[in-house]
Amino acid sequence: MHEDEHTKIILEKRYSRKITGCMLFVLPVAWLVTGLVGPPAYLVGAVFYGLLFLALLGKYIFKDLSDSENIVITPVGVHLGEGFGSIKIDWCDLGELYTKTHTSSHSSSSGHGEVVVETDVIYLETKGSDQEEHTHTIDFSQWGGRFVKDHMAFYTAARVIDMFKKLRDTTSVEERLELIKNGKGMSIAEYKENLQVPFWNRPYLTCYDCGSELRYNTKLPQSERTCPSCGSKEISEPIKIFPDKQG
Ligand SMILES: [Zn+2]
């Protein structure tokens, strides 16, 4: 089991601090109209619309906590979980791949709230044994990307397509194993270990290569600061909120 973990990448939807690509809003007009009744109604309205907002947000978070939509990458191919209909695609059957962003809006049953969700969708074209072409669609993420299970590598749709192309374009199993091994990023345990410093020494910084926003230990010299997601050194500079402490 443990040995097996080294030979695959599991991409999961992990709730991250930043809700990228997911715009949520509750109709503020409705709230203002409620407030016209009298000032206390503003508070009641705020609580009511606030709860509605959380209910709509919660629906998406819970959906994301399920494992059924995990994407498993192995040296043989990619396995899409039950949520996608348990599809297995071998690298040698894979053709063109591309991504698009879909925008959809969902209204609450009471009609007072609306959520606009942007989903990055990946299209995989395959040629099966029947030599017929199929296009598989994967709802990749509503959160800007996915994380590797137990690791810090963050995959946007563009990064995963790049990875799939590399795995498709080589026939060497060793090379594929190497790509998988190097594609996981830092383990969560190591990431947490690195951050045993006061909070002003562990700001969120952006990686210019993979787009991840993660915490960095700024006590370490800049030359030792590498992205836990992709290993790049192209990291944004910390904004000094506590200049005397951050030195
Ligand atoms: Zn990075």
Residues whose N, C-alpha, C, O or C-beta is under 5 A from the ligand:
A	BS01	ZN	C207 D209 C210 C227 S229 C230 G231 S232
